[in-house]
Amino acid sequence: MELFSYISIEERVAERHRLRLIRALLLQAFYSIRSERQLMEQMAFNLLYRWFVELGPDERVWDASTFSKNRDWLFEADGGHRV
């Protein structure tokens, strides 16, 4: 049994996987952004936010409805509990 893995997490999680949206939700919580729509507006011009969620400076931000569509999936997954 090996103790270390040399495969990065980036290689393990698909580029368009839903779990990557969690980074954006962390930004929303850390900076007290009231809605996903407002978060996407700020993500459009804030390079720090783009860097944190691994969006390039020229990539389009997600549509705010993406969060609504994936929220149920996130809470139904194992380990996801509503507070």
DOBA-47427 format. One record per atom (N, C-alpha, C): x, y, z; residue in one letter. Coordinates in pm, whole numbers, plus 50000, padded with zeros to 5 digits. Layout:
[site [X; Y; Z]; "A"]
...
***
This chain:
[site [50085; 49882; 50000]; "M"]
[site [50000; 50000; 50000]; "M"]
[site [50089; 50124; 50000]; "M"]
[site [50056; 50218; 49912]; "E"]
[site [50136; 50338; 49901]; "E"]
[site [50082; 50448; 49991]; "E"]
[site [50171; 50527; 50044]; "L"]
[site [50133; 50633; 50136]; "L"]
[site [50101; 50763; 50064]; "L"]
[site [50167; 50789; 49952]; "F"]
[site [50149; 50914; 49879]; "F"]
[site [50091; 50887; 49741]; "F"]
[site [50017; 50986; 49692]; "S"]
[site [49964; 50980; 49556]; "S"]
[site [50025; 51094; 49476]; "S"]
[site [50066; 51064; 49356]; "Y"]
[site [50128; 51165; 49271]; "Y"]
[site [50032; 51216; 49164]; "Y"]
[site [49906; 51179; 49176]; "I"]
[site [49804; 51228; 49084]; "I"]
[site [49735; 51346; 49152]; "I"]
[site [49732; 51459; 49083]; "S"]
[site [49674; 51579; 49144]; "S"]
[site [49521; 51568; 49150]; "S"]
[site [49464; 51645; 49239]; "I"]
[site [49319; 51649; 49252]; "I"]
[site [49256; 51701; 49123]; "I"]
[site [49326; 51792; 49056]; "E"]
[site [49275; 51848; 48931]; "E"]
[site [49255; 51738; 48827]; "E"]
[site [49341; 51637; 48828]; "E"]
[site [49327; 51527; 48734]; "E"]
[site [49214; 51433; 48773]; "E"]
[site [49182; 51427; 48900]; "R"]
[site [49078; 51336; 48948]; "R"]
[site [48937; 51390; 48931]; "R"]
[site [48920; 51522; 48942]; "V"]
[site [48788; 51583; 48932]; "V"]
[site [48774; 51645; 48793]; "V"]
[site [48670; 51606; 48722]; "A"]
[site [48648; 51657; 48586]; "A"]
[site [48636; 51809; 48586]; "A"]
[site [48677; 51870; 48477]; "E"]
[site [48681; 52016; 48468]; "E"]
[site [48544; 52079; 48488]; "E"]
[site [48439; 52016; 48440]; "R"]
[site [48304; 52072; 48450]; "R"]
[site [48221; 52004; 48559]; "R"]
[site [48285; 51940; 48655]; "H"]
[site [48213; 51869; 48761]; "H"]
[site [48145; 51967; 48855]; "H"]
[site [48033; 51926; 48908]; "R"]
[site [47953; 52012; 48996]; "R"]
[site [48026; 52052; 49123]; "R"]
[site [48116; 51970; 49169]; "L"]
[site [48187; 52001; 49293]; "L"]
[site [48272; 52127; 49281]; "L"]
[site [48310; 52164; 49160]; "R"]
[site [48389; 52286; 49143]; "R"]
[site [48309; 52411; 49180]; "R"]
[site [48173; 52402; 49180]; "L"]
[site [48091; 52517; 49219]; "L"]
[site [48102; 52546; 49368]; "L"]
[site [48149; 52449; 49446]; "I"]
[site [48159; 52469; 49590]; "I"]
[site [48255; 52583; 49622]; "I"]
[site [48359; 52600; 49543]; "R"]
[site [48452; 52711; 49565]; "R"]
[site [48379; 52844; 49555]; "R"]
[site [48291; 52856; 49458]; "A"]
[site [48215; 52980; 49443]; "A"]
[site [48123; 53001; 49563]; "A"]
[site [48065; 52894; 49614]; "L"]
[site [47978; 52907; 49731]; "L"]
[site [48058; 52948; 49854]; "L"]
[site [48183; 52904; 49862]; "L"]
[site [48269; 52949; 49972]; "L"]
[site [48294; 53099; 49963]; "L"]
[site [48319; 53148; 49843]; "L"]
[site [48335; 53294; 49825]; "L"]
[site [48210; 53367; 49870]; "L"]
[site [48096; 53313; 49833]; "Q"]
[site [47970; 53377; 49870]; "Q"]
[site [47956; 53385; 50022]; "Q"]
[site [47995; 53280; 50091]; "A"]
[site [47985; 53279; 50236]; "A"]
[site [48091; 53369; 50300]; "A"]
[site [48214; 53362; 50253]; "F"]
[site [48323; 53441; 50312]; "F"]
[site [48301; 53591; 50299]; "F"]
[site [48246; 53634; 50184]; "Y"]
[site [48231; 53776; 50159]; "Y"]
[site [48087; 53825; 50173]; "Y"]
[site [48001; 53743; 50232]; "S"]
[site [47862; 53780; 50260]; "S"]
[site [47789; 53835; 50137]; "S"]
[site [47804; 53764; 50028]; "I"]
[site [47735; 53803; 49905]; "I"]
[site [47595; 53744; 49912]; "I"]
[site [47494; 53828; 49893]; "R"]
[site [47356; 53789; 49921]; "R"]
[site [47296; 53686; 49828]; "R"]
[site [47335; 53685; 49702]; "S"]
[site [47270; 53593; 49608]; "S"]
[site [47371; 53541; 49506]; "S"]
[site [47334; 53431; 49442]; "E"]
[site [47420; 53376; 49337]; "E"]
[site [47429; 53472; 49219]; "E"]
[site [47322; 53542; 49191]; "R"]
[site [47324; 53639; 49081]; "R"]
[site [47426; 53750; 49109]; "R"]
[site [47427; 53800; 49232]; "Q"]
[site [47523; 53903; 49269]; "Q"]
[site [47666; 53846; 49267]; "Q"]
[site [47681; 53722; 49308]; "L"]
[site [47812; 53657; 49305]; "L"]
[site [47864; 53649; 49161]; "L"]
[site [47778; 53614; 49067]; "M"]
[site [47821; 53605; 48927]; "M"]
[site [47853; 53743; 48869]; "M"]
[site [47781; 53846; 48914]; "E"]
[site [47814; 53982; 48870]; "E"]
[site [47953; 54021; 48917]; "E"]
[site [47984; 53990; 49042]; "Q"]
[site [48117; 54023; 49095]; "Q"]
[site [48225; 53935; 49033]; "Q"]
[site [48191; 53810; 49003]; "M"]
[site [48287; 53719; 48942]; "M"]
[site [48325; 53766; 48801]; "M"]
[site [48238; 53842; 48738]; "A"]
[site [48265; 53890; 48603]; "A"]
[site [48384; 53984; 48598]; "A"]
[site [48412; 54057; 48707]; "F"]
[site [48522; 54154; 48702]; "F"]
[site [48628; 54134; 48809]; "F"]
[site [48604; 54053; 48909]; "N"]
[site [48700; 54037; 49019]; "N"]
[site [48797; 53923; 48988]; "N"]
[site [48921; 53957; 48960]; "L"]
[site [49020; 53857; 48922]; "L"]
[site [49054; 53762; 49036]; "L"]
[site [49046; 53808; 49159]; "L"]
[site [49073; 53721; 49273]; "L"]
[site [48968; 53610; 49281]; "L"]
[site [48843; 53647; 49262]; "Y"]
[site [48736; 53546; 49262]; "Y"]
[site [48757; 53447; 49149]; "Y"]
[site [48790; 53497; 49031]; "R"]
[site [48813; 53409; 48915]; "R"]
[site [48928; 53313; 48942]; "R"]
[site [49035; 53363; 49003]; "W"]
[site [49148; 53278; 49034]; "W"]
[site [49105; 53168; 49132]; "W"]
[site [49028; 53203; 49234]; "F"]
[site [48989; 53109; 49337]; "F"]
[site [48904; 52995; 49281]; "F"]
[site [48817; 53025; 49185]; "V"]
[site [48732; 52920; 49128]; "V"]
[site [48791; 52863; 49000]; "V"]
[site [48915; 52903; 48969]; "E"]
[site [48990; 52852; 48855]; "E"]
[site [48925; 52885; 48721]; "E"]
[site [48874; 53007; 48708]; "L"]
[site [48826; 53057; 48580]; "L"]
[site [48931; 53149; 48522]; "L"]
[site [48958; 53134; 48395]; "G"]
[site [49053; 53223; 48330]; "G"]
[site [48994; 53362; 48314]; "G"]
[site [49077; 53462; 48288]; "P"]
[site [49028; 53599; 48276]; "P"]
[site [48932; 53618; 48159]; "P"]
[site [48940; 53534; 48056]; "D"]
[site [48854; 53547; 47940]; "D"]
[site [48737; 53450; 47936]; "D"]
[site [48731; 53357; 48033]; "E"]
[site [48621; 53260; 48034]; "E"]
[site [48492; 53325; 48083]; "E"]
[site [48382; 53276; 48032]; "R"]
[site [48252; 53325; 48076]; "R"]
[site [48221; 53271; 48215]; "R"]
[site [48157; 53353; 48297]; "V"]
[site [48113; 53306; 48428]; "V"]
[site [47988; 53222; 48409]; "V"]
[site [47955; 53144; 48511]; "W"]
[site [47838; 53058; 48503]; "W"]
[site [47711; 53141; 48512]; "W"]
[site [47604; 53084; 48467]; "D"]
[site [47474; 53145; 48485]; "D"]
[site [47431; 53121; 48630]; "D"]
[site [47368; 53218; 48690]; "A"]
[site [47328; 53206; 48831]; "A"]
[site [47233; 53088; 48853]; "A"]
[site [47157; 53050; 48753]; "S"]
[site [47063; 52938; 48768]; "S"]
[site [47136; 52804; 48783]; "S"]
[site [47263; 52799; 48749]; "T"]
[site [47342; 52677; 48766]; "T"]
[site [47343; 52635; 48912]; "T"]
[site [47351; 52731; 49001]; "F"]
[site [47353; 52700; 49144]; "F"]
[site [47220; 52641; 49189]; "F"]
[site [47112; 52698; 49143]; "S"]
[site [46979; 52648; 49180]; "S"]
[site [46960; 52505; 49132]; "S"]
[site [47004; 52477; 49011]; "K"]
[site [46988; 52343; 48954]; "K"]
[site [47070; 52240; 49030]; "K"]
[site [47186; 52280; 49077]; "N"]
[site [47275; 52184; 49143]; "N"]
[site [47261; 52180; 49294]; "N"]
[site [47188; 52272; 49352]; "R"]
[site [47174; 52276; 49497]; "R"]
[site [47108; 52149; 49551]; "R"]
[site [47001; 52105; 49488]; "D"]
[site [46934; 51983; 49533]; "D"]
[site [47027; 51863; 49525]; "D"]
[site [47103; 51856; 49415]; "W"]
[site [47197; 51746; 49400]; "W"]
[site [47300; 51748; 49512]; "W"]
[site [47348; 51865; 49547]; "L"]
[site [47450; 51878; 49650]; "L"]
[site [47399; 51831; 49785]; "L"]
[site [47277; 51870; 49821]; "F"]
[site [47224; 51832; 49951]; "F"]
[site [47178; 51688; 49957]; "F"]
[site [47146; 51628; 49844]; "E"]
[site [47104; 51489; 49843]; "E"]
[site [47224; 51394; 49844]; "E"]
[site [47342; 51443; 49808]; "A"]
[site [47461; 51360; 49804]; "A"]
[site [47498; 51317; 49946]; "A"]
[site [47571; 51208; 49955]; "D"]
[site [47617; 51161; 50086]; "D"]
[site [47699; 51267; 50154]; "D"]
[site [47669; 51295; 50278]; "G"]
[site [47744; 51392; 50354]; "G"]
[site [47689; 51532; 50347]; "G"]
[site [47594; 51557; 50260]; "G"]
[site [47536; 51690; 50250]; "G"]
[site [47415; 51700; 50342]; "G"]
[site [47420; 51788; 50438]; "H"]
[site [47311; 51802; 50534]; "H"]
[site [47269; 51947; 50541]; "H"]
[site [47139; 51969; 50546]; "R"]
[site [47090; 52105; 50564]; "R"]
[site [47103; 52145; 50709]; "R"]
[site [47135; 52269; 50730]; "V"]
[site [47152; 52319; 50866]; "V"]
[site [47027; 52391; 50910]; "V"]
***
